[in-house]
Amino acid sequence: MGYKHVLVAVDLSQSSQAVIEKAIMQADNSSSKLSFVYVDVDRIVMEAKEEQELERRLQELADKCLYPVNETMVVIG
């Protein structure tokens, strides 16, 4: 039984690419949705401009994937 949705936590570093590639393989094997999330656990508030920049960087990662990314999210707290 495969997954319905693969959620990948990325920190936007170079090492994120290896995690993304493994997640793509998993999602592809089960024809599941794929989403990216960036979580900043050290903050409770983030300026809108900074959040937009993080979202833009996540979307860039998604655009480079050879698998459709369902959603990108920036989460704080």
C-alpha positions as CSV (number, residue, x, y, z in Angstrom):
1,M,0.0,0.0,0.0
2,G,1.4,3.4,-1.0
3,Y,1.0,6.9,0.3
4,K,-1.7,9.2,-0.8
5,H,0.2,12.4,0.0
6,V,4.0,12.9,0.6
7,L,4.8,16.0,2.7
8,V,8.5,17.0,2.5
9,A,10.0,19.2,5.1
10,V,12.8,21.3,3.5
11,D,15.2,23.8,5.0
12,L,16.2,25.3,1.7
13,S,19.8,24.2,2.0
14,Q,21.7,22.2,-0.6
15,S,21.0,19.0,1.4
16,S,17.3,19.5,0.8
17,Q,17.7,18.3,-2.8
18,A,18.6,14.8,-1.6
19,V,15.4,14.6,0.5
20,I,13.3,16.0,-2.3
21,E,14.6,13.4,-4.7
22,K,13.8,10.6,-2.3
23,A,10.3,12.0,-1.8
24,I,9.7,12.3,-5.5
25,M,10.6,8.6,-5.9
26,Q,8.2,7.7,-3.1
27,A,5.4,9.8,-4.5
28,D,6.0,8.5,-8.0
29,N,5.9,4.9,-6.9
30,S,2.5,5.4,-5.3
31,S,1.1,8.1,-7.7
32,S,0.6,10.3,-4.7
33,K,0.4,14.0,-4.2
34,L,3.7,15.8,-3.2
35,S,3.9,18.9,-1.1
36,F,6.8,20.9,0.4
37,V,6.8,22.7,3.8
38,Y,9.3,25.0,5.4
39,V,9.0,25.2,9.2
40,D,10.7,27.8,11.3
41,V,10.3,26.5,14.9
42,D,12.3,29.4,16.4
43,R,9.8,32.1,15.6
44,I,6.2,32.9,16.5
45,V,6.0,35.9,14.1
46,M,7.4,36.5,10.6
47,E,7.2,39.6,8.5
48,A,5.1,39.2,5.4
49,K,7.9,40.1,3.1
50,E,10.2,37.4,4.6
51,E,7.4,34.8,4.4
52,Q,6.8,35.7,0.7
53,E,10.5,35.3,0.0
54,L,10.5,31.8,1.6
55,E,7.4,30.9,-0.3
56,R,9.1,32.1,-3.6
57,R,12.2,29.9,-2.8
58,L,10.0,26.9,-2.1
59,Q,8.1,27.5,-5.4
60,E,11.5,27.6,-7.2
61,L,12.3,24.1,-5.8
62,A,8.9,22.9,-6.8
63,D,9.3,24.3,-10.4
64,K,12.6,22.4,-10.8
65,C,11.0,19.0,-9.9
66,L,10.2,16.5,-12.5
67,Y,7.1,15.6,-10.5
68,P,4.1,17.9,-9.9
69,V,4.1,19.6,-6.5
70,N,0.6,20.0,-5.1
71,E,1.3,22.7,-2.5
72,T,4.1,24.7,-0.9
73,M,3.8,26.0,2.7
74,V,5.7,28.2,5.1
75,V,4.9,27.5,8.7
76,I,6.2,29.2,11.9
77,G,6.0,28.3,15.5
